[in-house]
Structure formats: C-alpha cells, structure tokens
C-alpha cells in the first residue's frame, strides 16, 4: 500500500470521528426520565444532601456562592476533586445514567443540576437534566418537554416533578 492510500485510509476514519457519524442520540423522553427519578429517588436525595455539603467545603468561590462540577469526563470537573470523591460520584452517576452534576451553593440555597443528556458542543447545544431549584422568571414552565419549539433564542424549559425537583431542557443555539 502506497503512502497516499495509507494517508487516505487513516484520514477518512479520523474525519468521521471528528465530524460525528450519523444522527445524534435523541433526547430521552420525559417518561423515561421520570421513571428513572422515581425508581432512584433516594439516589437523587443523596446527591442533594451530600453534594451540597461538599460544594460548601471545596467549591470554587465566585459572586458569594461556591460552585462545584463533577462530570464523567474529568476534564470538565471543577475544582479538581480527590479520586475518592470522583469514584463515589461516578458510581452514583452509573446508578442513574447521569453524565455529572453541577452545583451552586451559598448559606441559604443549593441549586443542583444533574446532567442527563446533551447534544452539541460547549457553548452551544441542548441539554436535558434533573434540577433541584426554584424556577426563575426567565424559565418557561411546561407540562411536557416533548415537542418544544426551539428557535434562535436561548431558552430554559422546566417541568415540575416533586419535592423541589424538576426536569429541565436548556437550549443554547
């Protein structure tokens, strides 16, 4: 095989990986996520309880709050956390099929985002997650996250679950 054929045979698979093959996985249905939440409610409460305390202890401070991100892809985790903590949360994420958690914590609140599905790249894309926080005035409260009319504007849709938990769909065009 000549160098040209070797280069082409190497270039095509690499290009396919970089550009993505086929269609992205569709967002999971509300029903699948709600069933996951109900079947694993104790795990979600464990995250709420333990991760909020952890964020207060080791989170990065900014604007009067502390922030903590632990993701299945360690390059997205902030601040760097010990391997013991990472392994504990990876086991939790596998139980509920999550990609990671993000928290914003102060003395009087703890907002939690349990990342479940995403499409696109950082800074632009769509995200479906479980959240524990009060909706803000920009959130769009809906009865279903199915069939949303996504446009050119950033939007955050929320569907109430129970006990302060919500399903959320964030759209960043």
MIDREN-107022 format. One record per residue: residue in one letter; chain; y, x, z of N, C-alpha, C, O in turn. Coordinates in steps of 0.05 Angstrom, whole numbers. Example, Ala and Ser with C-alpha at 12.3 -4.5 7.8 and 13.67 -1.06 7.14 Angstrom:
REM residues 2
- a,A,-114,264,156,-90,246,156,-66,264,156,-66,285,169
- s,A,-45,257,142,-21,273,143,1,258,157,23,268,161
END
This chain:
REM residues 173
- x,A,-23,17,0,0,0,0,24,18,0,26,37,16
- x,A,43,13,-18,67,28,-20,87,22,3,84,2,17
- x,A,106,39,6,126,36,27,142,10,23,149,-4,43
- x,A,147,2,-2,162,-22,-8,146,-47,1,157,-64,15
- x,A,120,-48,-6,103,-70,3,100,-72,33,100,-93,45
- x,A,98,-48,46,96,-47,75,121,-58,88,120,-73,107
- x,A,144,-50,77,170,-59,88,173,-89,85,181,-103,104
- x,A,166,-100,62,167,-129,57,148,-143,75,155,-164,87
- x,A,123,-133,78,104,-147,95,112,-146,124,104,-164,139
- x,A,127,-126,133,137,-125,160,162,-143,163,167,-155,184
- x,A,179,-143,143,205,-157,144,202,-187,146,216,-200,161
- x,A,184,-199,131,180,-228,130,173,-240,157,185,-259,166
- x,A,152,-229,171,146,-240,197,169,-236,217,174,-254,234
- x,A,182,-213,217,204,-209,235,226,-229,229,238,-240,248
- x,A,233,-233,204,254,-252,197,246,-280,206,263,-296,215
- x,A,221,-287,203,211,-314,212,215,-318,241,223,-339,250
- x,A,209,-297,257,213,-299,286,242,-302,293,249,-318,310
- x,A,259,-286,280,287,-286,286,301,-312,278,319,-321,293
- x,A,293,-324,256,306,-349,247,292,-373,258,303,-395,256
- x,A,269,-370,269,254,-393,280,237,-406,259,247,-411,236
- x,A,213,-411,265,195,-424,246,193,-453,252,189,-461,275
- x,A,195,-470,232,191,-498,236,213,-511,252,234,-500,258
- x,A,207,-536,260,226,-552,275,224,-545,305,202,-538,314
- x,A,246,-547,319,245,-542,348,230,-565,362,229,-587,351
- x,A,219,-559,385,206,-580,401,226,-602,407,248,-596,416
- x,A,219,-627,404,237,-649,411,240,-650,441,223,-641,456
- x,A,262,-662,450,267,-666,478,245,-684,490,237,-703,477
- x,A,236,-678,514,216,-695,526,228,-723,531,252,-725,536
- x,A,211,-743,531,221,-770,536,229,-773,565,220,-758,583
- x,A,247,-792,570,254,-799,598,229,-805,614,226,-797,637
- x,A,210,-820,602,187,-829,616,170,-805,625,160,-806,648
- x,A,167,-785,608,151,-761,616,165,-747,639,152,-738,658
- x,A,191,-745,637,206,-731,659,206,-747,685,203,-735,706
- x,A,208,-773,683,208,-790,707,180,-789,720,179,-787,745
- x,A,159,-789,704,132,-787,716,129,-760,729,117,-758,751
- x,A,138,-739,717,137,-712,729,153,-712,756,143,-701,775
- x,A,176,-724,756,192,-725,780,177,-740,802,176,-731,825
- x,A,167,-763,796,153,-780,816,128,-766,826,122,-767,850
- x,A,113,-754,808,88,-741,816,93,-715,833,76,-706,847
- x,A,117,-704,830,124,-679,843,149,-681,860,163,-661,864
- x,A,154,-704,870,179,-708,886,181,-688,909,203,-679,914
- x,A,159,-682,922,160,-663,944,169,-635,935,182,-621,949
- x,A,162,-628,910,170,-602,899,200,-602,894,213,-582,900
- x,A,210,-623,883,239,-625,878,255,-624,904,276,-611,906
- x,A,244,-637,925,258,-636,951,256,-608,963,274,-599,977
- x,A,234,-594,959,231,-567,968,252,-549,955,264,-533,968
- x,A,255,-553,929,276,-538,915,303,-544,927,319,-525,932
- x,A,309,-569,930,335,-577,941,340,-564,968,362,-554,973
- x,A,321,-565,985,324,-555,1013,325,-525,1013,344,-513,1024
- x,A,306,-512,1002,303,-483,1004,323,-467,986,335,-447,995
- x,A,327,-476,962,344,-462,943,373,-463,952,388,-444,948
- x,A,382,-485,964,410,-487,973,415,-467,995,436,-454,995
- x,A,396,-464,1013,399,-444,1034,399,-416,1023,415,-399,1031
- x,A,381,-411,1004,380,-385,991,406,-378,977,416,-356,978
- x,A,417,-398,963,443,-393,949,465,-386,968,482,-369,962
- x,A,466,-400,991,486,-393,1011,483,-365,1021,503,-351,1027
- x,A,458,-355,1023,453,-328,1033,459,-307,1013,473,-287,1020
- x,A,450,-310,988,452,-288,969,467,-294,944,470,-277,926
- x,A,477,-319,941,491,-326,916,516,-310,910,528,-299,929
- x,A,523,-309,885,548,-295,877,571,-314,883,570,-338,877
- x,A,592,-303,895,615,-320,903,636,-321,881,642,-301,868
- x,A,646,-345,877,668,-349,857,681,-376,863,667,-396,866
- x,A,707,-376,866,722,-401,870,714,-417,894,715,-442,893
- x,A,707,-405,916,700,-419,940,671,-429,941,664,-442,961
- x,A,656,-424,921,627,-432,921,610,-408,916,620,-387,907
- x,A,585,-410,921,565,-389,915,547,-400,893,540,-424,893
- x,A,540,-383,875,524,-391,852,498,-374,851,498,-350,857
- x,A,476,-388,844,450,-375,842,436,-387,817,436,-411,813
- x,A,424,-369,801,408,-377,778,382,-362,779,382,-337,780
- x,A,360,-376,779,333,-364,777,320,-377,753,315,-401,753
- x,A,314,-361,732,302,-372,708,276,-358,702,271,-336,711
- x,A,259,-371,687,233,-359,679,238,-334,662,221,-316,662
- x,A,260,-333,648,268,-308,634,286,-293,653,309,-301,658
- x,A,276,-271,665,290,-257,686,318,-247,678,335,-243,695
- x,A,322,-243,652,349,-233,643,371,-254,648,394,-247,647
- x,A,363,-279,652,383,-300,657,388,-305,687,406,-320,694
- x,A,372,-292,705,375,-297,733,399,-282,744,404,-258,737
- x,A,414,-295,762,438,-283,774,441,-293,803,436,-317,806
- x,A,447,-278,822,446,-248,822,417,-239,820,399,-256,821
- x,A,413,-213,819,386,-204,819,373,-211,845,386,-208,866
- x,A,350,-222,844,336,-230,869,310,-214,871,300,-203,852
- x,A,300,-213,896,276,-197,901,252,-209,885,252,-232,878
- x,A,232,-192,881,208,-200,867,194,-222,882,182,-240,869
- x,A,194,-221,908,181,-242,924,193,-270,919,179,-289,915
- x,A,220,-271,918,234,-296,912,228,-305,884,223,-329,880
- x,A,229,-287,865,224,-294,837,196,-305,835,192,-326,822
- x,A,176,-293,847,148,-302,845,145,-330,858,131,-347,848
- x,A,159,-334,880,158,-360,894,168,-382,875,156,-403,872
- x,A,191,-377,863,203,-397,845,188,-400,819,187,-422,808
- x,A,177,-379,808,161,-381,784,137,-400,790,130,-416,772
- x,A,124,-398,813,102,-415,820,112,-444,821,98,-462,812
- x,A,135,-449,833,147,-476,834,153,-486,806,146,-509,800
- x,A,164,-469,789,171,-478,762,146,-486,746,147,-505,731
- x,A,125,-471,750,100,-477,736,89,-505,745,78,-519,728
- x,A,92,-512,770,83,-537,780,97,-561,766,84,-581,761
- x,A,122,-557,760,138,-580,749,146,-575,720,162,-590,709
- x,A,136,-553,708,141,-547,680,171,-542,675,182,-550,654
- x,A,184,-529,694,213,-523,691,218,-495,681,201,-478,682
- x,A,242,-491,669,250,-465,659,265,-449,680,266,-425,679
- x,A,276,-463,700,291,-449,720,310,-468,736,310,-492,731
- x,A,325,-457,754,345,-472,769,372,-458,769,373,-433,767
- x,A,392,-474,772,419,-464,776,431,-479,799,427,-504,801
- x,A,446,-466,816,458,-479,839,487,-471,843,495,-448,836
- x,A,502,-489,853,530,-484,861,531,-495,890,527,-519,894
- x,A,537,-478,909,536,-485,937,561,-477,952,572,-456,948
- x,A,570,-496,969,591,-489,989,582,-501,1015,560,-511,1017
- x,A,599,-500,1035,592,-510,1061,586,-540,1061,571,-550,1077
- x,A,599,-555,1042,596,-584,1042,582,-596,1018,580,-620,1016
- x,A,571,-580,1001,556,-590,978,536,-570,967,539,-546,972
- x,A,516,-581,954,497,-564,939,490,-579,914,476,-599,914
- x,A,499,-569,891,493,-580,865,470,-564,853,470,-540,853
- x,A,449,-579,844,425,-566,833,420,-576,805,421,-600,800
- x,A,414,-557,787,406,-564,760,378,-552,757,375,-527,759
- x,A,358,-568,752,331,-559,746,327,-560,716,324,-582,705
- x,A,329,-537,703,327,-536,674,299,-543,665,279,-532,675
- x,A,297,-561,645,271,-571,637,266,-566,607,244,-558,599
- x,A,286,-570,591,283,-567,561,309,-559,550,331,-567,560
- x,A,308,-542,530,333,-534,516,327,-528,487,305,-522,479
- x,A,348,-530,471,347,-525,443,373,-511,435,395,-521,443
- x,A,372,-490,420,396,-476,412,400,-451,429,382,-443,444
- x,A,422,-438,425,428,-413,439,449,-417,460,462,-438,462
- x,A,451,-397,478,471,-398,500,498,-403,488,506,-390,468
- x,A,513,-421,499,540,-428,489,540,-451,470,561,-462,464
- x,A,517,-458,459,516,-480,440,487,-490,439,469,-475,434
- x,A,484,-515,445,457,-526,444,455,-552,461,476,-562,470
- x,A,431,-561,465,426,-585,480,407,-578,503,389,-561,500
- x,A,411,-592,526,395,-586,550,388,-612,563,404,-630,567
- x,A,362,-614,571,354,-637,587,343,-626,613,328,-607,614
- x,A,352,-639,635,346,-627,661,346,-649,683,354,-672,678
- x,A,337,-641,706,340,-657,730,363,-645,746,366,-621,747
- x,A,380,-662,757,402,-652,773,403,-668,799,395,-691,801
- x,A,414,-654,819,420,-667,845,449,-662,850,457,-640,860
- x,A,465,-682,845,494,-680,849,506,-707,843,494,-724,831
- x,A,530,-712,852,545,-736,846,556,-733,818,567,-712,812
- x,A,555,-753,801,567,-751,775,597,-747,777,609,-756,797
- x,A,609,-735,758,638,-732,758,650,-751,737,635,-764,722
- x,A,676,-753,735,689,-773,718,684,-768,688,688,-786,672
- x,A,676,-744,681,670,-739,653,642,-745,644,636,-747,620
- x,A,624,-749,664,596,-756,657,595,-784,646,610,-802,654
- x,A,576,-788,627,571,-814,615,545,-824,627,524,-813,622
- x,A,547,-846,643,524,-857,657,510,-876,637,523,-894,626
- x,A,484,-872,633,469,-888,614,443,-898,627,435,-888,648
- x,A,430,-918,615,405,-928,625,381,-913,613,359,-914,623
- x,A,387,-899,590,366,-883,577,379,-859,563,402,-861,553
- x,A,365,-837,563,375,-813,549,364,-812,520,367,-792,506
- x,A,350,-833,512,338,-834,485,359,-845,466,374,-863,472
- x,A,360,-833,442,376,-843,420,406,-839,425,422,-855,415
- x,A,414,-819,440,442,-813,444,456,-806,418,445,-793,401
- x,A,481,-815,416,497,-809,392,512,-783,398,534,-784,410
- x,A,501,-761,389,512,-735,395,531,-727,372,524,-727,349
- x,A,555,-720,380,575,-713,359,585,-685,362,571,-667,372
- x,A,610,-681,355,622,-654,355,635,-648,381,646,-626,384
- x,A,634,-666,401,646,-661,427,625,-654,448,603,-663,446
- x,A,633,-638,467,616,-632,490,612,-658,505,632,-672,510
- x,A,588,-664,513,583,-688,528,560,-684,548,542,-668,544
- x,A,562,-698,571,541,-697,591,534,-726,598,550,-741,608
- x,A,509,-732,593,498,-759,599,480,-758,623,465,-739,627
- x,A,481,-778,640,464,-779,664,451,-806,667,463,-827,661
- x,A,426,-805,676,410,-829,682,400,-827,710,387,-807,717
- x,A,407,-846,727,400,-845,755,370,-847,760,357,-864,748
- x,A,360,-830,778,332,-832,787,332,-844,814,332,-869,817
- x,A,332,-828,835,333,-838,863,339,-815,882,335,-791,875
- x,A,350,-822,905,355,-802,926,375,-780,918,373,-757,926
- x,A,394,-787,901,414,-768,892,405,-752,867,421,-735,858
- x,A,381,-756,857,371,-742,834,378,-758,808,378,-783,809
- x,A,383,-744,787,389,-755,761,375,-740,739,369,-716,742
- x,A,369,-753,717,362,-740,692,389,-735,678,407,-751,679
- x,A,391,-712,664,416,-706,650,410,-694,623,390,-681,619
- x,A,428,-701,604,426,-689,577,454,-678,572,474,-693,570
- x,A,456,-652,569,481,-639,563,481,-630,534,462,-618,524
- x,A,503,-636,520,505,-630,492,530,-611,488,552,-618,494
- x,A,524,-587,477,545,-568,471,543,-561,442,527,-544,434
- x,A,560,-574,425,558,-569,396,566,-541,388,566,-534,365
END
